[in-house]
Amino acid sequence: MAPLAMCDTTVLYAAGNRNAHRHTKAFEIVSAVDRGELPLLRIPDAVLVETINGLTRDVGHEIAVALLERLQTGSQFELVREPRSVWETGIDLFTRIERFSLADALIVAGARHSGIEYLYSFDDDFDGFDGLTRLNAATNPFD
């Protein structure tokens, strides 16, 4: 099985939005994943919806559709619909941990459920969370 890492909205959104503060860094991550230089990226349904809605709102439908198509057709991206148990755990985390958005809580729940240790994200709310290591650059933790 290929190594997996989770991906947060902050990376996907910035990769798709040329005006985003961290666009270059995010684009480097997504491009390196596309080339197979980084782990396969698991993108939970909540992250996908949050990303595409944000891009549609901020930079337009055409750019949002282009990123969606890239994620759907790229062999290095795994779009997943999380099972009910992950949603239940995520909702529990969200209600208990004030710093987390619901999408953040679902990322943590999904990572735990799947045994994934690494997360590409610019959001430092994930720092210090047991069993999850945040990566914010195009580095491969499996090298």
C-alpha positions in Angstrom: 0.0 0.0 0.0 1.3 3.5 -0.9 2.0 5.9 2.0 -0.9 8.2 2.8 -1.2 11.6 4.3 -4.3 13.7 5.1 -4.8 17.1 3.5 -6.4 20.1 5.0 -8.5 22.8 3.3 -5.8 25.4 3.9 -3.4 23.7 1.4 -6.0 22.9 -1.3 -7.6 26.3 -1.1 -4.2 28.2 -1.3 -3.1 25.9 -4.2 -6.2 26.9 -6.1 -6.2 30.6 -5.2 -3.3 32.6 -6.8 -4.0 35.5 -4.4 -3.7 33.4 -1.3 -0.9 34.2 1.1 0.6 30.7 0.8 -0.3 30.0 -2.8 3.3 29.2 -3.9 3.9 26.8 -1.0 0.6 25.1 -1.4 1.0 24.8 -5.2 4.4 23.1 -4.6 2.8 20.6 -2.3 -0.1 19.7 -4.7 2.3 19.6 -7.7 4.7 17.3 -5.8 1.8 15.0 -4.9 0.7 15.0 -8.5 4.2 13.9 -9.6 4.3 11.1 -7.0 7.1 12.8 -5.0 4.9 13.0 -1.8 2.5 10.6 -0.2 -0.9 10.0 -1.8 -3.2 12.6 -0.4 -6.4 11.5 1.3 -9.0 14.3 1.0 -12.1 13.8 3.2 -15.4 14.9 1.9 -15.7 17.7 4.4 -12.4 19.2 3.2 -13.3 18.8 -0.4 -16.7 20.7 0.1 -15.0 23.4 2.2 -12.3 23.9 -0.4 -14.5 24.0 -3.5 -17.1 26.3 -1.9 -14.4 28.7 -0.7 -12.8 28.8 -4.2 -16.1 29.3 -5.9 -16.9 32.2 -3.5 -13.5 33.9 -3.7 -12.1 33.2 -7.1 -14.9 31.8 -9.2 -16.6 28.7 -10.4 -14.2 28.0 -13.3 -11.1 27.8 -11.0 -13.1 25.7 -8.4 -14.1 23.2 -11.2 -10.5 23.0 -12.5 -9.2 22.0 -9.0 -12.0 19.6 -8.5 -11.3 17.9 -11.8 -7.6 17.7 -11.0 -8.3 16.1 -7.7 -10.8 13.6 -9.2 -8.6 12.5 -12.1 -5.1 12.6 -10.4 -4.0 9.2 -9.3 -2.2 10.6 -6.3 -5.4 12.1 -4.7 -7.9 9.9 -2.8 -11.2 11.6 -2.3 -13.0 9.8 0.5 -16.5 9.8 1.9 -15.9 9.1 5.6 -18.0 6.5 7.3 -20.6 7.3 9.9 -18.2 6.3 12.7 -15.7 8.9 11.6 -18.4 11.5 11.5 -19.6 10.6 15.0 -16.0 10.8 16.4 -15.5 14.0 14.5 -18.6 15.6 15.9 -17.6 14.5 19.4 -14.2 16.1 18.9 -15.7 19.3 17.5 -18.0 19.7 20.5 -15.2 19.2 23.0 -12.3 21.1 21.3 -13.1 24.7 20.8 -10.2 25.5 18.5 -11.4 23.0 15.9 -13.8 23.6 13.1 -16.0 20.6 12.2 -13.8 19.9 9.2 -10.7 19.9 11.4 -12.3 17.5 13.8 -13.3 15.2 10.9 -9.7 15.3 9.6 -8.4 14.1 13.0 -11.1 11.5 13.3 -10.4 10.2 9.8 -6.7 10.1 10.4 -7.1 8.1 13.5 -9.6 5.8 11.9 -7.2 5.1 8.9 -4.0 5.1 10.9 -2.6 8.1 9.1 0.1 10.0 11.0 0.8 13.0 8.6 -1.3 16.0 7.6 -0.4 18.7 5.1 -1.9 21.9 6.6 -1.0 25.5 7.3 -3.4 25.5 10.3 -1.4 25.3 13.5 -4.5 24.3 15.5 -3.4 20.7 14.7 0.0 21.1 16.4 0.4 19.1 19.6 -2.4 16.7 18.7 -1.4 13.2 19.7 -0.7 10.9 16.7 -0.9 13.6 14.1 2.1 15.4 12.6 1.5 18.6 10.6 3.6 19.3 7.5 3.5 22.7 5.9 6.0 22.3 3.0 6.6 19.9 0.1 8.5 17.4 2.2 8.1 13.7 2.2 8.0 12.3 5.7 8.5 8.8 4.4 11.9 9.5 2.9 
